[in-house]
Amino acid sequence: MKDSLAICESVVRSLDKHKATDITAIGVSELTVITDYFVMAEGGSATHVRSLADHVEQELAAEGVEVRRTEGYQESKWILLDLGGVVVHLFQPETRRYYDLERLWKDGVQLDVTPWVTD
């Protein structure tokens, strides 16, 4: 079974491959018991956000990681994928700005995702 950091890396790589923008990851294990990492990214439209969620779910399932719960898929302004040790937040840009999760979880550890994304 993959550890949470390896799952986080797989999620970031999948999102990057499928053209998500503004991908960030925050370590929150010292702040909450619900998960170890949050991954946040944007898609340009509801269709793109849904597509990102679908790709993450399919690619992680191929690695043996199942989505435990999905929220927000129908509306697709903010889709949440619960992978256990990693919770993925996929936003349309205006929704991400409105909720500003990075500010809410600013005490978490900001991960450097640059090694996991292409230039």
N, C-alpha and C positions, 0 to 999 in steps of 0.2 A: 504494500500500500504506500502511496506517495505521501510525503509529509506536506504540511501546509505551504511551506516556502516553494517547494517544487510545483505544487498545484498553482500557486500564485504566478510563478514563471510561465507555466503552460497557458494560463488565462491571458496574460499580457501578450505572449507570442501570438495566440489565436486572434486577439483583438487587433493587434498590429497588422497581421496578415490580411485581415478583412477590412482594413481601412478605417478603424476607429481613430478618433482624434483625442488629444489631450488625455492620454492614459497616465494614471497615477496609481500608486499603491501605498497603503499606510499600514504599518504594524500596529495593531490595537490590543494585543494580548495582555498588556499590562493595564489596560483601561476597562476591559469588559471580558466577561466569560463567554459571550456568544460566539466569538470567532477569533482567529489570530490575525487575519488580514482583510482589509477592504481593498478592492480594485475598483477604480472609477474610470469611466471613459464616455465619450460622446459619439453619437451617430447623427448624421445630418437631417434625418427625417424619421417618422414613425416606422417606415418600412426598413430603413437601415438599422435602427435600434433593434427591431425584431430579428432581423437577419443576423446581427451580432450575437444576440442571445442564442439563436438556433445553432450557429457555428460553434460557440463555446460549449454548448450542451453536447453536441455531436462529437466534437474533438476530444473533450474531456472523458466522455463515455468510452471512447476508443482506448483511452488510457486507464480505464477502470474506475473513473471518478464519476459518480452519479449526482445529478442535481437533486437535492432533498426537497426543495420548495422553490416555486417561481411566483413572483408577484408582479402585477402591472403589465402583463403581456398584451392584453386586449387594447388598452389605451396607448401604450408604448411611449409615454413621455418619460417614464422612469421604470425600467425593468430591474428587478432584484432577483439574482440567482444565488441560492444558498447551497454552497458546496461543502458545508461543514466548517472546516478550518479557514475557508475563504468565502467572503460574501462579495459578489460582483454587482456593481451599480452601473447600469447603462442608461444614459440620459440623452434627451434632446437638449441642445445648448441652453435654451431659456430656462428649462426646468432645473438644470444643474446650477445655473447662476442663482436661481431663486432659493434653493435649499442649501447650497454652499456647504456640503458635507465636510469639505477640507477644513473649513473654519471650525465646524463643530468638533472635529476630531484632531485639531491642531496639536494636541499633546501626544499624539501617536508618533511613531517613528516613520518618517518619510523614506520610502525605499527608492533607490536609484534604479529605475527600470531601463535605462539606456542600453545596458548590455543585452537586453531581451528584445529590443526593437531595431528595425532597420532604419537607416538614415534617409 
